[in-house]
Amino acid sequence: MAMLLQGIRVLDLSRLLPGPFCTMTLADMGAEVLKIEDTQGGDYMRTMGKPVVKETMEFLMHNRNKKSMRLNLKTNEGRNIFLQLVKDYDVILESFRPGVVEQLGVGYQDVREVNPNIIYCSLSGYGQNGPYRTMAGHDTNYLSIAGVLDSIGVRNGPPVMPGITIADIAGGSMWAIIGILAAIIGRRTIGRGEYIDVAMMDGVMPFLGLYAGDYFTGGGVPKRGETVTTGVDACCHIYATKDGRYVSLAAAEPKFWKGFCQGIGRPELAPLQYSPDPERAELIEEVSAIMKTKTQAEWTELLMPLDICFTPVKNLEEALADPQVQARNLTVDVEHPVEGTIRNFTFPVKFAENPAQIYSPPPLYGEHTVEVLKGIGYSEEQIKELEKQKVI
């Protein structure tokens, strides 16, 4: 079966999470991805976490459908091998700190001389310019600088770490995917490659657009717990239940809020939906007390069928067992030669004619090194010499 990115070849110099998630997504759509790993153990994610057998699940979850090659880019021969590969590839993704690839001699200008049509994406925390360009950081730091973390949490409480890697995936991987796909299309019409600078800090700032518009036009700085999406109103709120679980209500439209009020037996509360303080705070307190009279399961059975934007707050185990999740086939088992059966998430976008596929397990460290070298003309003797010189 044909795949949408069939024929696109990607050299992946990234490690950890944002870059590997990006290239795994491209691979799921048919791109051929070669993961270039150093000779000192490769991608850090292989050992960051508890191993299943040899590899960690953190690595296995983000590196399917790829090949792996050991290559020491700090050696002249390693650099030369990389530049030989570049001639036959379409995309390079790197996630080093700004300046590192230039020091290694494999930056955009270096590879452009070998392949003018190359699409080169640099994925970093703060981007290729600016005072923070070389500063270390992780997901929480990018959210902090961008003003996003300040918006997460309850009223009069501290900022809350979101629990998922928003900046890494939504702010980094996704924008890199968009940029790479746009450049692939653009190359067909414009006739040349492209350099793409993706910063995770940049990528999360547009998520503030719902409230930044008000700020730009003279409104105040949005405060945690005082916006629609952080629970300022009773109609869009998270409530505790009798059994210490939680339910979420997002009944922003009057018809949904009216249905909720009828469902809990308090139709007289419907006109109070967007009352100002102090009535608003009193309404939240009143609804909170009502929600604590039944368990999460009891409220779910009563209110979810009403189609009022009401749902239980599920943990991971419960979410995986949810009939909607199962109906969408969101998990899959992949067989690995060393690790056994690996359960992973499927590609979430449903293509009717050319679906994404999982066709190979995550690669063993350097598994395809010899295969790749033979493919560009190296003999068995030459490969042994490269091993001796610690090039591979």
DOSE-390596 format. One line per field, with one value per residue (C-alpha): residue number from 1; residue in three letters; x, y, z. Coordinates in Angstrom, 3 decimals, always signed. Example, Ala and Ser with C-alpha at 12.3 -4.5 7.8 and 13.67 -1.06 7.14 Angstrom:
<nodes>
sevo <- c(1,2)
drendo <- c(ALA,SER)
x <- c(+12.300,+13.670)
y <- c(-4.500,-1.060)
z <- c(+7.800,+7.140)
</nodes>
This chain:
<nodes>
sevo <- c(1,2,3,4,5,6,7,8,9,10,11,12,13,14,15,16,17,18,19,20,21,22,23,24,25,26,27,28,29,30,31,32,33,34,35,36,37,38,39,40,41,42,43,44,45,46,47,48,49,50,51,52,53,54,55,56,57,58,59,60,61,62,63,64,65,66,67,68,69,70,71,72,73,74,75,76,77,78,79,80,81,82,83,84,85,86,87,88,89,90,91,92,93,94,95,96,97,98,99,100,101,102,103,104,105,106,107,108,109,110,111,112,113,114,115,116,117,118,119,120,121,122,123,124,125,126,127,128,129,130,131,132,133,134,135,136,137,138,139,140,141,142,143,144,145,146,147,148,149,150,151,152,153,154,155,156,157,158,159,160,161,162,163,164,165,166,167,168,169,170,171,172,173,174,175,176,177,178,179,180,181,182,183,184,185,186,187,188,189,190,191,192,193,194,195,196,197,198,199,200,201,202,203,204,205,206,207,208,209,210,211,212,213,214,215,216,217,218,219,220,221,222,223,224,225,226,227,228,229,230,231,232,233,234,235,236,237,238,239,240,241,242,243,244,245,246,247,248,249,250,251,252,253,254,255,256,257,258,259,260,261,262,263,264,265,266,267,268,269,270,271,272,273,274,275,276,277,278,279,280,281,282,283,284,285,286,287,288,289,290,291,292,293,294,295,296,297,298,299,300,301,302,303,304,305,306,307,308,309,310,311,312,313,314,315,316,317,318,319,320,321,322,323,324,325,326,327,328,329,330,331,332,333,334,335,336,337,338,339,340,341,342,343,344,345,346,347,348,349,350,351,352,353,354,355,356,357,358,359,360,361,362,363,364,365,366,367,368,369,370,371,372,373,374,375,376,377,378,379,380,381,382,383,384,385,386,387,388,389,390,391,392)
drendo <- c(MET,ALA,MET,LEU,LEU,GLN,GLY,ILE,ARG,VAL,LEU,ASP,LEU,SER,ARG,LEU,LEU,PRO,GLY,PRO,PHE,CYS,THR,MET,THR,LEU,ALA,ASP,MET,GLY,ALA,GLU,VAL,LEU,LYS,ILE,GLU,ASP,THR,GLN,GLY,GLY,ASP,TYR,MET,ARG,THR,MET,GLY,LYS,PRO,VAL,VAL,LYS,GLU,THR,MET,GLU,PHE,LEU,MET,HIS,ASN,ARG,ASN,LYS,LYS,SER,MET,ARG,LEU,ASN,LEU,LYS,THR,ASN,GLU,GLY,ARG,ASN,ILE,PHE,LEU,GLN,LEU,VAL,LYS,ASP,TYR,ASP,VAL,ILE,LEU,GLU,SER,PHE,ARG,PRO,GLY,VAL,VAL,GLU,GLN,LEU,GLY,VAL,GLY,TYR,GLN,ASP,VAL,ARG,GLU,VAL,ASN,PRO,ASN,ILE,ILE,TYR,CYS,SER,LEU,SER,GLY,TYR,GLY,GLN,ASN,GLY,PRO,TYR,ARG,THR,MET,ALA,GLY,HIS,ASP,THR,ASN,TYR,LEU,SER,ILE,ALA,GLY,VAL,LEU,ASP,SER,ILE,GLY,VAL,ARG,ASN,GLY,PRO,PRO,VAL,MET,PRO,GLY,ILE,THR,ILE,ALA,ASP,ILE,ALA,GLY,GLY,SER,MET,TRP,ALA,ILE,ILE,GLY,ILE,LEU,ALA,ALA,ILE,ILE,GLY,ARG,ARG,THR,ILE,GLY,ARG,GLY,GLU,TYR,ILE,ASP,VAL,ALA,MET,MET,ASP,GLY,VAL,MET,PRO,PHE,LEU,GLY,LEU,TYR,ALA,GLY,ASP,TYR,PHE,THR,GLY,GLY,GLY,VAL,PRO,LYS,ARG,GLY,GLU,THR,VAL,THR,THR,GLY,VAL,ASP,ALA,CYS,CYS,HIS,ILE,TYR,ALA,THR,LYS,ASP,GLY,ARG,TYR,VAL,SER,LEU,ALA,ALA,ALA,GLU,PRO,LYS,PHE,TRP,LYS,GLY,PHE,CYS,GLN,GLY,ILE,GLY,ARG,PRO,GLU,LEU,ALA,PRO,LEU,GLN,TYR,SER,PRO,ASP,PRO,GLU,ARG,ALA,GLU,LEU,ILE,GLU,GLU,VAL,SER,ALA,ILE,MET,LYS,THR,LYS,THR,GLN,ALA,GLU,TRP,THR,GLU,LEU,LEU,MET,PRO,LEU,ASP,ILE,CYS,PHE,THR,PRO,VAL,LYS,ASN,LEU,GLU,GLU,ALA,LEU,ALA,ASP,PRO,GLN,VAL,GLN,ALA,ARG,ASN,LEU,THR,VAL,ASP,VAL,GLU,HIS,PRO,VAL,GLU,GLY,THR,ILE,ARG,ASN,PHE,THR,PHE,PRO,VAL,LYS,PHE,ALA,GLU,ASN,PRO,ALA,GLN,ILE,TYR,SER,PRO,PRO,PRO,LEU,TYR,GLY,GLU,HIS,THR,VAL,GLU,VAL,LEU,LYS,GLY,ILE,GLY,TYR,SER,GLU,GLU,GLN,ILE,LYS,GLU,LEU,GLU,LYS,GLN,LYS,VAL,ILE)
x <- c(+0.000,+1.342,+2.150,+1.956,+5.653,+6.969,+10.279,+11.166,+14.435,+15.291,+18.570,+17.778,+20.501,+18.144,+17.853,+15.594,+11.941,+10.978,+13.130,+12.509,+8.739,+8.898,+10.817,+8.705,+5.627,+7.231,+8.237,+4.693,+3.583,+6.167,+9.378,+12.591,+14.307,+17.933,+18.770,+22.406,+23.688,+27.071,+29.492,+29.199,+25.880,+23.640,+20.377,+20.299,+16.687,+17.871,+19.032,+16.881,+14.293,+13.790,+14.776,+12.204,+14.944,+17.688,+15.986,+13.699,+10.049,+10.776,+12.984,+10.780,+7.692,+9.290,+11.560,+9.596,+9.850,+13.470,+16.936,+19.923,+23.518,+26.498,+28.650,+31.246,+30.767,+33.747,+36.069,+36.896,+35.860,+32.581,+31.826,+32.712,+30.401,+27.576,+28.109,+28.061,+24.695,+23.364,+23.541,+20.699,+18.493,+15.712,+15.545,+17.913,+16.628,+18.999,+18.338,+21.749,+22.312,+22.802,+26.305,+27.117,+26.399,+28.533,+31.409,+30.992,+31.029,+27.527,+25.547,+23.140,+25.766,+28.013,+25.373,+23.859,+27.085,+26.639,+22.861,+21.318,+17.821,+18.202,+15.530,+17.340,+15.402,+17.036,+14.841,+15.934,+14.597,+14.994,+15.911,+19.030,+19.311,+18.641,+20.223,+18.945,+19.953,+22.586,+20.918,+19.972,+16.303,+13.492,+9.737,+8.881,+11.468,+10.068,+6.531,+7.775,+9.554,+6.679,+4.097,+2.170,+3.017,+1.704,-1.745,-1.918,-3.348,-6.190,-7.138,-4.840,-2.681,+0.815,+1.549,+1.154,+3.415,+1.057,+2.080,+2.624,+5.340,+3.417,+6.436,+8.400,+5.611,+3.056,+5.561,+8.459,+7.717,+4.472,+5.822,+8.865,+6.573,+4.545,+7.680,+9.222,+6.039,+5.576,+9.179,+8.704,+5.696,+7.508,+10.537,+8.336,+6.969,+9.901,+12.629,+15.027,+15.530,+14.917,+16.367,+13.852,+14.465,+11.975,+12.089,+9.933,+9.509,+8.242,+5.937,+3.919,+3.352,+0.525,-1.388,-2.006,-3.907,-7.302,-6.326,-3.438,-5.909,-7.635,-4.282,-3.138,-6.254,-5.894,-7.046,-5.069,-2.651,-4.695,-4.601,-4.507,-7.946,-9.618,-10.129,-12.701,-10.160,-8.888,-12.214,-13.374,-17.004,-19.144,-20.092,-16.483,-14.964,-13.457,-15.399,-14.524,-16.984,-18.057,-15.393,-12.501,-12.492,-13.127,-15.429,-15.040,-17.727,-17.243,-20.804,-19.850,-22.975,-26.227,-28.009,-25.393,-25.370,-29.164,-29.051,-26.522,-28.633,-31.660,-29.573,-28.489,-32.042,-31.342,-32.895,-33.089,-29.303,-29.388,-29.805,-26.732,-24.289,-22.092,-22.832,-20.027,-18.275,-19.237,-22.226,-19.919,-17.784,-20.916,-22.295,-19.093,-19.200,-22.833,-22.261,-19.137,-21.217,-23.800,-21.154,-19.812,-23.139,-22.507,-19.533,-17.806,-19.473,-22.923,-22.579,-21.180,-24.123,-26.573,-25.079,-22.909,-25.899,-27.388,-24.838,-23.873,-20.063,-19.705,-17.056,-15.295,-11.606,-9.990,-6.537,-4.424,-5.686,-9.295,-8.685,-7.180,-10.246,-12.688,-14.968,-14.294,-10.530,-10.902,-13.218,-10.589,-7.877,-5.443,-3.036,-1.123,+1.239,+4.611,+6.967,+10.604,+13.405,+14.839,+12.151,+9.239,+5.766,+5.679,+2.367,+2.386,+0.020,-1.056,-0.744,-3.738,-4.674,-6.918,-6.048,-8.733,-6.673,-3.032,-2.969,+0.030,+1.598,+3.827,+6.121,+9.220,+10.067,+12.455,+15.988,+18.726,+21.636,+23.581,+21.608,+21.832,+25.358,+26.917,+23.916,+24.083,+27.839,+27.654,+24.907,+27.291,+30.127,+32.151,+33.679,+33.850,+37.538,+36.867,+34.037,+36.302,+38.864,+36.199,+35.314,+38.979,+39.304,+36.096,+34.377,+31.395)
y <- c(+0.000,+3.432,+5.883,+9.665,+10.346,+7.358,+8.280,+11.028,+10.264,+11.809,+11.971,+12.294,+13.786,+14.388,+12.636,+12.564,+13.476,+16.385,+15.438,+11.668,+12.237,+14.440,+11.920,+9.004,+10.853,+11.355,+7.686,+6.584,+8.378,+6.545,+8.567,+6.569,+7.761,+7.014,+7.796,+8.923,+8.090,+8.858,+6.095,+6.774,+4.994,+6.848,+8.548,+9.313,+8.143,+4.553,+4.578,+7.320,+5.368,+1.760,-0.726,-3.263,-5.714,-3.581,-0.395,+1.903,+2.364,+6.084,+5.242,+2.487,+4.727,+7.336,+5.557,+2.978,+2.763,+3.999,+2.673,+3.360,+4.041,+4.624,+7.512,+9.680,+13.114,+14.438,+12.541,+13.684,+10.341,+10.416,+13.867,+12.744,+9.739,+11.991,+14.359,+11.386,+10.379,+13.917,+13.660,+11.142,+12.514,+15.088,+16.220,+16.682,+17.236,+18.233,+19.233,+20.264,+23.621,+26.379,+26.348,+22.683,+21.409,+24.206,+23.143,+19.572,+20.724,+19.456,+22.692,+23.951,+25.790,+22.707,+20.296,+22.804,+22.727,+18.971,+19.003,+22.412,+20.917,+19.754,+20.699,+21.337,+21.730,+22.890,+22.191,+23.904,+25.362,+29.076,+29.277,+30.087,+33.723,+35.838,+36.039,+32.596,+30.717,+28.539,+28.336,+24.890,+24.192,+21.668,+21.734,+23.582,+26.278,+27.042,+27.217,+29.524,+32.002,+32.044,+32.978,+29.727,+28.127,+31.191,+30.454,+26.868,+26.360,+27.417,+30.825,+32.106,+29.014,+28.519,+27.638,+23.910,+21.699,+20.371,+16.719,+16.322,+17.771,+20.605,+22.561,+19.518,+17.987,+20.702,+23.562,+21.700,+18.417,+19.546,+22.831,+20.976,+18.515,+21.384,+23.212,+20.126,+19.170,+22.747,+22.806,+19.501,+20.948,+24.246,+22.527,+21.030,+24.430,+26.758,+24.330,+24.563,+23.451,+25.377,+26.036,+25.806,+27.280,+25.837,+26.955,+25.298,+28.610,+30.208,+27.283,+27.595,+31.361,+31.204,+28.996,+32.168,+33.752,+33.354,+35.905,+37.773,+39.465,+41.048,+42.072,+43.617,+45.773,+47.227,+44.393,+43.323,+40.446,+37.210,+35.695,+32.058,+30.798,+33.954,+32.993,+30.772,+28.008,+28.051,+27.686,+31.221,+30.268,+27.503,+26.341,+25.570,+24.003,+20.861,+19.503,+16.999,+14.160,+12.223,+9.546,+11.968,+11.707,+14.523,+15.469,+18.185,+20.534,+22.716,+23.966,+27.356,+27.676,+28.512,+25.421,+23.114,+24.929,+24.826,+21.086,+20.642,+22.606,+20.510,+17.353,+18.137,+19.136,+22.866,+24.533,+27.845,+28.167,+28.453,+32.278,+32.703,+31.218,+34.286,+36.243,+38.561,+38.181,+37.687,+35.781,+33.822,+32.554,+31.662,+29.727,+27.688,+26.934,+25.838,+23.589,+22.164,+21.130,+19.495,+17.531,+16.100,+14.373,+11.630,+9.590,+10.156,+7.041,+8.133,+11.612,+10.120,+7.754,+10.578,+13.498,+12.212,+10.952,+14.476,+15.757,+18.810,+18.767,+16.770,+14.045,+12.141,+12.889,+9.562,+8.259,+6.547,+3.033,+4.170,+6.185,+3.185,+1.129,+3.804,+2.568,+5.657,+5.195,+1.543,+2.313,+4.673,+1.966,+4.275,+1.600,-1.131,-3.982,-4.038,-7.024,-6.205,-8.800,-8.110,-6.308,-8.564,-7.094,-3.309,-1.525,+1.924,+4.588,+4.460,+7.325,+9.510,+10.903,+8.605,+8.681,+6.888,+5.968,+5.956,+5.264,+5.654,+2.356,+0.798,-1.436,-1.880,-1.818,+0.730,-0.052,-1.564,+0.788,+1.011,-1.887,-0.642,+0.818,-1.851,-1.904,+1.874,+1.912,-0.896,+1.055,+3.954,+1.727,+0.717,-2.757,-5.186,-4.328,-0.601,-1.023,-2.993,-0.197,+2.388,+0.335,+0.162,+3.951,+4.431,+6.220,+3.885)
z <- c(+0.000,-0.943,+1.855,+1.661,+2.362,+0.453,-1.210,+1.307,+3.115,+6.489,+8.403,+12.102,+14.298,+17.221,+20.569,+23.633,+22.859,+20.534,+17.548,+17.698,+17.998,+14.898,+12.801,+14.056,+12.823,+9.407,+9.354,+10.197,+7.015,+4.937,+5.144,+5.408,+8.579,+9.414,+13.016,+13.293,+16.801,+18.331,+19.297,+23.031,+23.556,+21.144,+22.002,+25.745,+25.833,+25.373,+29.004,+30.589,+32.522,+33.545,+30.800,+29.652,+28.679,+27.225,+26.021,+27.999,+27.109,+26.772,+23.790,+22.395,+22.373,+20.097,+17.632,+15.656,+11.860,+11.858,+11.117,+13.368,+12.424,+14.701,+13.449,+15.161,+13.593,+15.567,+13.224,+9.688,+8.240,+10.175,+8.811,+5.283,+5.553,+6.707,+3.780,+1.406,+2.828,+2.482,-1.313,-1.357,+1.418,+1.454,+5.076,+8.024,+11.547,+14.355,+17.944,+19.284,+20.930,+18.345,+16.894,+17.526,+14.008,+12.577,+14.852,+13.609,+9.995,+9.242,+9.533,+6.888,+4.853,+4.888,+3.632,+1.227,-0.754,-1.180,-1.697,-2.567,-2.315,+1.277,+3.818,+7.091,+10.340,+13.580,+16.597,+19.814,+23.029,+22.364,+18.686,+16.703,+17.795,+20.871,+24.325,+25.408,+22.235,+23.963,+27.385,+28.672,+29.119,+29.211,+28.688,+31.897,+31.190,+27.740,+29.131,+31.882,+29.619,+27.115,+29.772,+29.381,+32.729,+34.559,+33.135,+34.411,+37.898,+40.158,+41.453,+44.208,+43.794,+42.346,+38.718,+38.137,+36.045,+33.356,+33.599,+29.860,+27.633,+25.998,+24.778,+23.594,+21.520,+20.726,+20.712,+19.119,+17.346,+15.768,+14.419,+13.069,+11.294,+9.823,+8.722,+7.120,+5.273,+4.051,+2.816,+0.988,-0.832,-1.393,-2.890,-5.586,-6.580,-5.788,-6.782,-3.849,-0.261,+2.952,+6.384,+9.246,+12.711,+15.229,+18.866,+21.507,+23.311,+20.104,+19.473,+22.678,+22.630,+20.044,+22.487,+24.495,+21.618,+23.262,+25.910,+24.308,+21.964,+24.944,+26.412,+23.113,+23.028,+26.496,+28.738,+31.756,+32.135,+32.269,+35.756,+36.688,+37.668,+36.378,+32.742,+31.063,+30.489,+34.071,+35.844,+36.542,+35.821,+37.271,+33.767,+32.809,+35.858,+37.372,+40.336,+43.030,+43.637,+46.732,+46.231,+45.814,+42.011,+39.557,+36.695,+34.094,+32.843,+29.762,+29.282,+27.861,+25.706,+27.564,+26.200,+27.728,+31.060,+31.168,+30.530,+33.329,+35.813,+34.926,+35.237,+38.791,+39.717,+40.014,+36.932,+38.806,+38.531,+34.721,+34.586,+36.826,+34.283,+33.827,+36.977,+38.135,+41.462,+44.266,+42.815,+40.524,+43.400,+45.371,+42.411,+42.080,+45.790,+45.544,+42.525,+44.179,+47.184,+44.921,+43.024,+46.255,+46.928,+44.355,+43.169,+39.842,+38.415,+39.581,+38.042,+34.829,+34.477,+35.144,+33.215,+30.379,+28.331,+28.408,+25.845,+27.898,+27.648,+30.845,+31.239,+34.012,+34.632,+33.818,+34.615,+31.941,+32.673,+32.511,+29.346,+27.549,+28.478,+27.321,+24.509,+22.384,+22.662,+21.747,+18.849,+17.425,+17.661,+19.436,+20.651,+18.861,+19.761,+17.991,+18.142,+18.957,+18.537,+21.994,+23.973,+23.030,+22.580,+22.892,+23.272,+21.730,+20.467,+16.856,+14.394,+15.324,+11.897,+9.850,+6.124,+4.115,+1.049,+2.176,+5.916,+8.151,+9.144,+11.766,+9.742,+11.911,+15.635,+17.167,+15.955,+18.043,+18.665,+15.398,+13.927,+10.331,+10.333,+8.105,+5.772,+5.257,+4.690,+2.158,+0.433,-0.236,-1.396,+1.661,+1.656,+4.582,+5.068,+5.071,+7.577,+9.906,+9.656,+10.529,+13.616,+14.585,+14.247,+16.304,+13.437,+13.817)
</nodes>
